[in-house]
Amino acid sequence: MTARRKSLLAILLGPGAFWIGLFFLIPLILVVVYSFLERRSGGGVLWHFSLDAYIKLFSPTGETLINDFMMIVLRSLWWAALTSFVCLIIGYPLAFFIALQPPSHRTAYLFFVLIPFWTNFLVRTYAWKFILNNNGLLNNLLQALGMNRIALINTPTAVLIGLVYGSLPFMVLPLYASIEKLDFDLVEAAQDLGANYVRVFSRVILPLTMPGIVAGIVLVFIPVSGQYIVPTILGGGKVAMLGNLLAQQFGPALNWPFGSAIAVVFMALLMVGVIFYLRGDAREEEVGL
């Protein structure tokens, strides 16, 4: 690679690398460093190396604490998995429908998928609170139709609705990109060989679109597992997830090292799980090839 190409590459990658370093790597490093420091009583940290946060989290004397932590972790992973599944069930047919449309119409449909990103996620979540409220739009509509009101706000159902609504575009877009590249001649060939719709989907379409499924699940699962806004606004704090626990440690509890230790442990668990998932999926693709 010539010096001119290296300079051009540096110019192209420079802004993105600066942004990632400033808003991702540096905060991540700070969280890891804070987890090994001492707590300051009035908030913040004392710059003295300490393992107190990890000892508090995993000490046998803190059995109740570690049990509560693991319950919140398992609950967060469960909600992330459930949201990913629901988004996949809804998003796959939607992405398939968009991919089958004429090229002139696909842009319009993708435009509708991306419209929610024009508004801040916090504002959209509050909009869902007004819709699902006991005196909100949905219950008023049910009452106008002669039906009974449904208590949705501050329930797990409201949390699931908010999580799916906020995450669905992240599932649809990679699925669409994968389905749009699908060679439908292979589908016709399978049908000509006598395969029914179920076998065509399971043996041809599903394996060829698996990269989009994996990408969509990862894009949905990771952000949802650390959600804070939706459980707080739509769940009323009754559905505690990891984001709520971290907010408590960095807010009212003023225990930054302990909150950082929780974040580090959860990120490590999440990273290990994602790596094993991706490696397992890669092995399946190799076997399929």
Summary of the structure (lengths in Angstrom):
residues: 289
radius of gyration: 23.3
end to end distance: 33.7
largest distance: 74.2
contacts: 832
relative contact order: 0.13
helix: 78%
strand: 3%
